[in-house]
Amino acid sequence: MNKIVIAVFALGAITFAAPASAEKLKATLDGKSEVPATTSSGTGTADLDYDAASKKLSWKLTYSGLSGPATAAHFHGPAETGKNAGVAVPIPGAANSPVEGSATLTDAQAADLLAGKLYVNIHTAANPGGEIRGQVTK
């Protein structure tokens, strides 16, 4: 009987400890956050989970009100708010909202993510440089 109780407690501790390396992050997207700003009435949110142990970033990106269909979406960086940067991680399947996916980050991308130096950008035909954007924050 005692061995069963100990095993249950040990498994409980492992299960409880595993999520400790997970970070919840978010981005709120709009046209005024673009550089330069757009007049888009589009909005969006990105809910992100980052597992530091595996460097896996998972996302659920939702958006609405764009000038037309999304042509692409990416995480860009490294860049602070108000600065532009190149594509760091593509977001495949962005033509329809919501978009869910994941990617394994490099050490540099992981550091930029946790330092707030990545942003989410959704592109359209009318705004090929980006229609709505949001900085990733904790």
NUTI-531599 format. One record per residue (C-alpha): residue number from 0; residue in one letter; z negated, x, y negated. Coordinates in steps of 0.25 Angstrom, whole numbers. Last residue first. Layout:
BEGIN
<vofi guza="NUM" minu="A" c3="Z" c1="X" c2="Y"/>
...
END
This chain:
BEGIN
<vofi guza="137" minu="K" c3="86" c1="18" c2="-154"/>
<vofi guza="136" minu="T" c3="98" c1="19" c2="-162"/>
<vofi guza="135" minu="V" c3="113" c1="19" c2="-160"/>
<vofi guza="134" minu="Q" c3="121" c1="18" c2="-173"/>
<vofi guza="133" minu="G" c3="130" c1="6" c2="-174"/>
<vofi guza="132" minu="R" c3="145" c1="4" c2="-177"/>
<vofi guza="131" minu="I" c3="154" c1="-7" c2="-180"/>
<vofi guza="130" minu="E" c3="169" c1="-6" c2="-183"/>
<vofi guza="129" minu="G" c3="172" c1="8" c2="-178"/>
<vofi guza="128" minu="G" c3="183" c1="18" c2="-182"/>
<vofi guza="127" minu="P" c3="194" c1="9" c2="-177"/>
<vofi guza="126" minu="N" c3="189" c1="-3" c2="-186"/>
<vofi guza="125" minu="A" c3="200" c1="-14" c2="-186"/>
<vofi guza="124" minu="A" c3="204" c1="-10" c2="-171"/>
<vofi guza="123" minu="T" c3="189" c1="-10" c2="-167"/>
<vofi guza="122" minu="H" c3="178" c1="1" c2="-165"/>
<vofi guza="121" minu="I" c3="164" c1="-1" c2="-161"/>
<vofi guza="120" minu="N" c3="154" c1="11" c2="-164"/>
<vofi guza="119" minu="V" c3="141" c1="14" c2="-158"/>
<vofi guza="118" minu="Y" c3="133" c1="25" c2="-164"/>
<vofi guza="117" minu="L" c3="127" c1="38" c2="-159"/>
<vofi guza="116" minu="K" c3="118" c1="47" c2="-167"/>
<vofi guza="115" minu="G" c3="104" c1="40" c2="-165"/>
<vofi guza="114" minu="A" c3="97" c1="52" c2="-160"/>
<vofi guza="113" minu="L" c3="96" c1="46" c2="-146"/>
<vofi guza="112" minu="L" c3="111" c1="44" c2="-145"/>
<vofi guza="111" minu="D" c3="114" c1="58" c2="-151"/>
<vofi guza="110" minu="A" c3="106" c1="65" c2="-140"/>
<vofi guza="109" minu="A" c3="112" c1="56" c2="-129"/>
<vofi guza="108" minu="Q" c3="126" c1="60" c2="-134"/>
<vofi guza="107" minu="A" c3="122" c1="75" c2="-135"/>
<vofi guza="106" minu="D" c3="117" c1="74" c2="-120"/>
<vofi guza="105" minu="T" c3="129" c1="67" c2="-116"/>
<vofi guza="104" minu="L" c3="128" c1="52" c2="-114"/>
<vofi guza="103" minu="T" c3="131" c1="44" c2="-101"/>
<vofi guza="102" minu="A" c3="138" c1="31" c2="-104"/>
<vofi guza="101" minu="S" c3="135" c1="16" c2="-103"/>
<vofi guza="100" minu="G" c3="141" c1="3" c2="-105"/>
<vofi guza="99" minu="E" c3="141" c1="-11" c2="-111"/>
<vofi guza="98" minu="V" c3="150" c1="-18" c2="-121"/>
<vofi guza="97" minu="P" c3="147" c1="-32" c2="-126"/>
<vofi guza="96" minu="S" c3="156" c1="-34" c2="-132"/>
<vofi guza="95" minu="N" c3="171" c1="-32" c2="-128"/>
<vofi guza="94" minu="A" c3="181" c1="-21" c2="-132"/>
<vofi guza="93" minu="A" c3="170" c1="-11" c2="-131"/>
<vofi guza="92" minu="G" c3="173" c1="-8" c2="-116"/>
<vofi guza="91" minu="P" c3="170" c1="7" c2="-117"/>
<vofi guza="90" minu="I" c3="159" c1="12" c2="-126"/>
<vofi guza="89" minu="P" c3="163" c1="27" c2="-129"/>
<vofi guza="88" minu="V" c3="152" c1="37" c2="-131"/>
<vofi guza="87" minu="A" c3="152" c1="48" c2="-142"/>
<vofi guza="86" minu="V" c3="163" c1="44" c2="-150"/>
<vofi guza="85" minu="G" c3="164" c1="52" c2="-163"/>
<vofi guza="84" minu="A" c3="155" c1="52" c2="-175"/>
<vofi guza="83" minu="N" c3="153" c1="44" c2="-188"/>
<vofi guza="82" minu="K" c3="141" c1="45" c2="-198"/>
<vofi guza="81" minu="G" c3="134" c1="33" c2="-205"/>
<vofi guza="80" minu="T" c3="123" c1="32" c2="-194"/>
<vofi guza="79" minu="E" c3="121" c1="46" c2="-187"/>
<vofi guza="78" minu="A" c3="132" c1="52" c2="-179"/>
<vofi guza="77" minu="P" c3="134" c1="58" c2="-165"/>
<vofi guza="76" minu="G" c3="141" c1="50" c2="-161"/>
<vofi guza="75" minu="H" c3="149" c1="38" c2="-158"/>
<vofi guza="74" minu="F" c3="146" c1="28" c2="-147"/>
<vofi guza="73" minu="H" c3="159" c1="20" c2="-145"/>
<vofi guza="72" minu="A" c3="166" c1="7" c2="-145"/>
<vofi guza="71" minu="A" c3="181" c1="4" c2="-145"/>
<vofi guza="70" minu="T" c3="192" c1="-6" c2="-148"/>
<vofi guza="69" minu="A" c3="182" c1="-17" c2="-151"/>
<vofi guza="68" minu="P" c3="190" c1="-30" c2="-153"/>
<vofi guza="67" minu="G" c3="191" c1="-35" c2="-167"/>
<vofi guza="66" minu="S" c3="184" c1="-35" c2="-181"/>
<vofi guza="65" minu="L" c3="171" c1="-35" c2="-173"/>
<vofi guza="64" minu="G" c3="161" c1="-46" c2="-174"/>
<vofi guza="63" minu="S" c3="154" c1="-43" c2="-161"/>
<vofi guza="62" minu="Y" c3="147" c1="-32" c2="-154"/>
<vofi guza="61" minu="T" c3="139" c1="-28" c2="-141"/>
<vofi guza="60" minu="L" c3="136" c1="-15" c2="-135"/>
<vofi guza="59" minu="K" c3="128" c1="-13" c2="-123"/>
<vofi guza="58" minu="W" c3="125" c1="1" c2="-120"/>
<vofi guza="57" minu="S" c3="121" c1="11" c2="-110"/>
<vofi guza="56" minu="L" c3="118" c1="26" c2="-113"/>
<vofi guza="55" minu="K" c3="116" c1="35" c2="-101"/>
<vofi guza="54" minu="K" c3="109" c1="49" c2="-103"/>
<vofi guza="53" minu="S" c3="104" c1="48" c2="-89"/>
<vofi guza="52" minu="A" c3="89" c1="51" c2="-93"/>
<vofi guza="51" minu="A" c3="91" c1="47" c2="-107"/>
<vofi guza="50" minu="D" c3="95" c1="33" c2="-103"/>
<vofi guza="49" minu="Y" c3="101" c1="26" c2="-116"/>
<vofi guza="48" minu="D" c3="101" c1="11" c2="-117"/>
<vofi guza="47" minu="L" c3="110" c1="5" c2="-129"/>
<vofi guza="46" minu="D" c3="111" c1="-8" c2="-135"/>
<vofi guza="45" minu="A" c3="123" c1="-8" c2="-144"/>
<vofi guza="44" minu="T" c3="125" c1="-19" c2="-155"/>
<vofi guza="43" minu="G" c3="136" c1="-25" c2="-163"/>
<vofi guza="42" minu="T" c3="141" c1="-30" c2="-175"/>
<vofi guza="41" minu="G" c3="155" c1="-34" c2="-181"/>
<vofi guza="40" minu="S" c3="156" c1="-39" c2="-195"/>
<vofi guza="39" minu="S" c3="165" c1="-27" c2="-198"/>
<vofi guza="38" minu="T" c3="166" c1="-22" c2="-213"/>
<vofi guza="37" minu="T" c3="166" c1="-8" c2="-208"/>
<vofi guza="36" minu="A" c3="157" c1="4" c2="-212"/>
<vofi guza="35" minu="P" c3="163" c1="18" c2="-213"/>
<vofi guza="34" minu="V" c3="156" c1="23" c2="-204"/>
<vofi guza="33" minu="E" c3="152" c1="10" c2="-196"/>
<vofi guza="32" minu="S" c3="138" c1="5" c2="-198"/>
<vofi guza="31" minu="K" c3="143" c1="-6" c2="-208"/>
<vofi guza="30" minu="G" c3="151" c1="-12" c2="-197"/>
<vofi guza="29" minu="D" c3="140" c1="-15" c2="-187"/>
<vofi guza="28" minu="L" c3="134" c1="-10" c2="-174"/>
<vofi guza="27" minu="T" c3="119" c1="-10" c2="-170"/>
<vofi guza="26" minu="A" c3="116" c1="1" c2="-161"/>
<vofi guza="25" minu="K" c3="105" c1="2" c2="-150"/>
<vofi guza="24" minu="L" c3="96" c1="11" c2="-142"/>
<vofi guza="23" minu="K" c3="87" c1="9" c2="-130"/>
<vofi guza="22" minu="E" c3="83" c1="22" c2="-124"/>
<vofi guza="21" minu="A" c3="80" c1="24" c2="-109"/>
<vofi guza="20" minu="S" c3="72" c1="37" c2="-104"/>
<vofi guza="19" minu="A" c3="60" c1="28" c2="-101"/>
<vofi guza="18" minu="P" c3="68" c1="19" c2="-93"/>
<vofi guza="17" minu="A" c3="64" c1="27" c2="-80"/>
<vofi guza="16" minu="A" c3="49" c1="27" c2="-82"/>
<vofi guza="15" minu="F" c3="46" c1="13" c2="-78"/>
<vofi guza="14" minu="T" c3="55" c1="13" c2="-65"/>
<vofi guza="13" minu="I" c3="49" c1="26" c2="-61"/>
<vofi guza="12" minu="A" c3="34" c1="21" c2="-64"/>
<vofi guza="11" minu="G" c3="37" c1="8" c2="-56"/>
<vofi guza="10" minu="L" c3="42" c1="16" c2="-44"/>
<vofi guza="9" minu="A" c3="29" c1="24" c2="-44"/>
<vofi guza="8" minu="F" c3="21" c1="12" c2="-45"/>
<vofi guza="7" minu="V" c3="28" c1="5" c2="-34"/>
<vofi guza="6" minu="A" c3="27" c1="17" c2="-25"/>
<vofi guza="5" minu="I" c3="12" c1="18" c2="-28"/>
<vofi guza="4" minu="V" c3="10" c1="4" c2="-24"/>
<vofi guza="3" minu="I" c3="17" c1="6" c2="-11"/>
<vofi guza="2" minu="K" c3="9" c1="18" c2="-7"/>
<vofi guza="1" minu="N" c3="-4" c1="11" c2="-10"/>
<vofi guza="0" minu="M" c3="0" c1="0" c2="0"/>
END
